[in-house]
Amino acid sequence: MVKKRTLFLLAGIVWSIAGFNVLRLGVLAYASLVTPLRLALSAAVFALFQAGVFGRLVKKHTIRILSSPKERFRFWEFFDRRSFCIMAFMIVMGVSLRAFHLVPEVFIAVFYSGLGTSLFLAGLLFFRQFLLYSDKKKEDSTMYQKLIRNAFVSTIAALCCGVFYREFTKFYNFTGKTTLAFTHLHLMVLGTFLFLMLALFCLHTNLAEQKYFLRFRRLYAVALPFLILMFFVRGIVQAMALPLSAAANGAIAGFAGISHILMALSLIFLFLGLKNAAPLRSVD
């Protein structure tokens, strides 16, 4: 049995893994097929699934979990039966389309890229809910404690990324430079160390009450995982020596640029919050 907050973490892991695998297939198929029209079609597929399927599922399960009177859940209850059926159908359909060559490669590139992006975004939204979750019944659940938990999660993620980097490059006998080498470093600096410092600020100032700090928290919960994802995408391509067209390479660079822009915006919100924060008055 697990807590509500853990359900969001499990949902984030499942959706992110599924989305990453589907998106990877689409990006690989795009290697020599990139055109502006096909990228636009992929964006349309993403918008369709995000608005009509996965966006609604994230909202539905978030409301279901938060409104439930239960304090403990079975670990598989982050989904209901219908959602598991949808996931199973998509897996079977995806494997069948590729295994039996039922559709051309251009369909795989266009459809899987849009679908995989929407799936992965659903995972990020569940991770965001995991990071922002607070149990209102616990009066001692302060921002300090939330940030300490965030630091702990970032540390575990950094350790896992470090292991993946070592084993993945070893498996492919890769000895050159790769962005995979920076995933755990970024998580330690932008995750663990930053959250620990902010926890100290929240102990001695009213930073937690600043509106800009709350905006930072919401945006950072998406920006940091997105940044790490793009390190993984670029690093896996480098380690596997995958041939990419100039357009595909530019698309990866573009998404990486978006992740950096989101990080920059969130850090601007953070500094605005720090600027407006005032020291807490000590009570004698």
N, C-alpha and C positions, 0 to 999 in steps of 0.2 A: 504494500500500500504506500502511496506517495502523496505529497501535498499538492495543492492547486498549482503552486508556482512551478513545481517540477513537471507538471503536465505541459506547461508552455515550453519548457526546455526540450522535452521529448518530441513535441510537435515540431519545434524548430529544427531539431536534428533530422527527423524523418523527411520533412518537406525539403530541407536544404540539400540533403543527399540525393533525393529523387530529382530535384530541379537541376542540380549540378550535373548529374549523369545525362539527363535529357539535353541540357544546354551544350554539354561537351560534344554529343553526337551531332547536334546541329552546326556547331562551329567547325567541327572537322569536315562535315559535308560542304560547308561554305568555302573551303580552302581555295577553290578555283571557280566559284560560281557567283561571287559577289557582284551585284549590280545595285544601283540606287533603288530600282523598282522592287527588287527582292527584299532588300532591307526594309523598305516601306511596308511590304506585305508581312514581314516578320513582326514589325511594330504593330500592325493591325491585329495579328493573331494574339500578341501579348495583351493589347488593350481589350480584346474580346474576352479572353479567358480571365483577365484580372477583374474586369467589371462584372462579368456574368457568372464566373465559377469560383475561382480561388479567393478573390477579394471577399465575396460573400461567405465563403466557408470560414475564412479567418475570423470575420466578424461574428458569425454564428457560433463558432466554438468558443471564442473569447467570452461572449455573453453567457453561453451555457455553463462554462466552468466557473466564471465569477459569480453567477447568480445561484449556483447550486448550494444548498444548505450543508452538504457534506464537507467534512474537513479532510478526509482521506479518500483516495481513489485507487482503483486498480491501474497499473501503469499503462494499460492499453486504452484507457478511457479518455485520452486526449482526442480521440475520434469517436463518432458513433458508427453504427452498422452501415449506414448509407455512405459515409465518407470512406470507410474501408472498401466498400464495393467499388466506389469510383476509382480509388487508388489501384485496386486489383485489375479493373477493366483497362485502365490506362497502361499498366505494366504489360498486360497480355497483348493489348493492341500494339504497343510500341515494339515489343519483341517480334511479333508476327509480321508487322510491316517490313522490318529489316531482314528477318530471317528468310522470308519467302519472296523478298523483292517485289512486293505488291505495289510499290509506288516508286517513281523515279527519284534519283538522288537530290534533285532540286527541291522536291517536296519535303524530303528529310531536312534539308538545310533551312528552308523557309519556316516550315511548321514547327519543327523541333526547337529551333532557336527562340521563337516567340513563346511556345509552350513552356520550355525550360526556364526562361527568364521569369515568367509568371509564377511558376512553381517555386523557384528559388526566392523570389520576393516574398511569397507567402511564408517561407521559412524564416526570412529576416524579420517579418512582422511578428511572428510568434516569439522569436528571440527578443525582439523589442519589448513585447509584453512581459517576458520573463524578467528582463532587466528592470522594468518599471513597476513590476507588481509589488504591491504592499498590502499586507493583511491589516485592515482597519481595526480588527478586534484586538490587535496587539498594540497597546499604547506605547510600549518601549521600542517599537520598530521605527527608529529615527533615520534621518538621512545618513547619518554617520554609519549606522549598521548596514544600510543598503549599499553604500559605497564600499564598505569593507567586503561585502559579499561580491560585488562587482569585481573588486580587485582579486579575490580568490578565484572566481570563474575565469578571469583573464589569465591568471597564472597557470591554471590547468590547461587552458586552450593553448598557451604559449609552449608548454611542455609537450603537448600532443603535436603541435606544428613542428617543433624541433625534431621529434622522433620521425615524423613523416618525411621531413626534408632529408634526414640522414639515410633512411631506409629506401626512399624512392630514388634518390640519386645513386645509391649503391646498386640498386636493382638494375638500373639502366647504364651502369658504369660511366656515369657522368661526372666529370671532374672540373668543368668550367664554371663560369659565373652564372648564377641563377637567382631570380627574385625569391625563390623558396627559402634562401638563406636569411631573408629579412623578415619573414612572417613572425617568427617567435620573438625577434628583437622588437618589432613594432608593437606586438601585444604586450610585452613587458613594459615598454616605455609609455606608450599611449594608452595602455590598459592598466596594468598593475600599479606602476609608480604614480601615474596621474590620479587614479582613483584614491590611492592612499593619501596623497597630498591634499586632494579635495576633501577627504574625510577629516583631516586635521583642520582645514579651513572651516568646515561646518561645525566643528567643536568650539571654535573660538570666535566665529562671526555669524551673522545672520544670512550667510550665502544661500542656504537652503530655501529661504523665503523669497529670493529674488526671481522675478519672472524670466529674466534672461537665462538664469541658471536652469530653470525648468525647461526652457526651449533648447538649451544645450543638451540636456539629458535626453530629450526626445529625439533630436536629430542625430546625436552621437551614437545612440543605440542602433541606428541604421548605417551611419557613415563608416564606423570602424569595421563592422563585419564586411561591408561592401568593399572597403579598401583591402582587407585581408584576402577576400575572394579574388580580386584582380591580381594580387601577388601570386596566388595559386594558379590562376589561369595562365599568366605569362610564364611562371616558373615551370609548369608542366609542359608547356609548349617547348620551352628551352631544353628541358632535360630529355624529352622524347625526340627532339630534333624534328618536329613536325613541320612540313613545308606549308607556309602560309603565303597567300597572295598579298600584294601591297594593300588591297582593300581590307582583307581580313585582319592584317596586322594593324592597320589604321583603326579598325573597329575596336580591337582590344585596347589600343592606346586611348581611344576616345572614352571608353567606359572607365578606364583607369583615371583619366582626367576628371570625369564626373565625380568619382569617388573622392578625389583630392579636393574638388570644389566643395563637396558636402562637408568634408573634414574642416576645411578652412572656415566655412560658415558657422559650423558648430563651435569652433574655437573662438571665433569672434563673439558669439553669444556668451561663451564662458568668460572672456575678459571683460565684457560689459557687465556681467554679473559680479565679477570680482571688484570692478571699479565702484559699483554701487553698494557693495557689502560694507557693513559697519561692525566693529568689535562688539561682542556681547558684554553687557555690564555684569561685573562680578557681584554676587550677593554675599554680603558679610554676615 
